[in-house]
């Protein structure tokens, strides 16, 4: 039994999987909101309360791994831990909790893991040209795959938590704040040489949340989400709704986790602008993100 952990700016994700006949089967998955990167864009440091909360989540995950007989563990930290000046306030105790180091990975390696997860999930697309977009809390990784290999990858310092804190100061946001959000995203996407019309696979919490809201799911159902195709128009309608509503009203939207209510407009905007930039009319949702890419790497040695 193996476990892969993805410690991000907004969430901490756990995958416990079993390796059988060259495949991986999920035994247990969990997603908890540590919001490790809260305030990071302004302060440059991790907030002590967020560190404490995230470590408590890791303790719960450790207990789950012990109970399920996990023998191999790999954990990675992404944008918040890449840039925080006091990252060791989390990393040192996290090592003691897990009994394993948390590897702080580069944006490029994060992109490769997201690509690997997408390629395993959609082998029929991996044989051609496709784009993987991993919209996280602190960064967005964009990868172009061609004929089963990574053609190029880019990590952009835009994410749902970072952009929400930077631009969406009012509740609900003003029209000027929404325009500034879009302009910031477009400025980061403009230099990218994206293959026009290639399929776009979206991973991580923003993508799956767009899917659960579209399906109006009251309980989590990965089978209803995996592979779901969301038209650009549907994403733009959700974005307009989020920008119009207050955080309190967003929390009542069917399919939207209340913990994402304050940052979902920024995440939705990234996907909407990316699809527009790539001349793609659909987002293919992949519930299997970085943690799955890491698990495959662990399984393959």
C-alpha positions, 0 to 999 in steps of 0.5 A: 500500500502506498500514499501520496500527499499534495500539500498546496496553498489551499488544500492538503490532498491524500491518496492511498492506493493499491498497486495491482497488475500494473495499475493503481486503485484508490483505496482512500482519498481525502481533501482538507482545507489548510489554506497554508498560503493565506496572506502569503501574497502580501506578507511573504510568510506562512501564517502560524495559525494556518501552519498549525491547522495544516499540521493537524490535518497531517496528523489525521492523515498519518493516522489514516495511513497507519490504520490502512497499512501504508508502507511507502509514502511520498509528499510534495509541497507546492507554491506556498512552500516554494516561496514562503520565507518561513517554510521550515516552520511547517516543513520541519514538524511535518517531517516528524509527523509523517516520518518522511520529508515533504519535497518542495517541488519546482513549478516545472516538476509540479507540471510534470506530475500533473501531466503524468496524471492526465496522461494515465487518466486519458490515454486516448488523448495522450497519444496526440496533442493536449493541454493540461492545466492545474489551477491551484491556490498559489500557482497555475501549471500549464503543460503541452503534451505531444505524442505521449511526451511533455513538449513544454511546461510553464508554472505561472504565479497565478492561483485562486487564493493569490488572485482573490486576495490580490484583486477581489477586495470587496464582497461582492467584487466591484466591476473594476476589481473583476476587470483587474482580475481578468487583466492580470490573468490575460497578462500571464497567459499572453506569452504562452504558445498554446496549440489552438483548439487542442483538448484542455484537461483541467485538474485540481479543486477549481476544475472539479468544483466547476464540475460539481456546481454544473452537476449540482451535486449535493454529495461528492461523486467522482464517477460523475465528475471524472471526464466531464466535459464543461463548455466554455459558456458554462464556465463563463456563466458560473464566473458571472454568477460568482462575481455577482454574489457575495461570499455568503450567497456563494456558500449556498450554491449547490455543489460548491464547497463553502471553503472555496466560496471566497476564491472560486471566482478567481479560479473560474476566471483562470480557466475561462481565460485559458480556454479563450486563449487556447481557442478551446470550447471545452474543459475536460475535468480530471479528478486525478491531479498531482497526487496521482502523478506522484503515486504513479512515480512512487509505484514505478520506482 
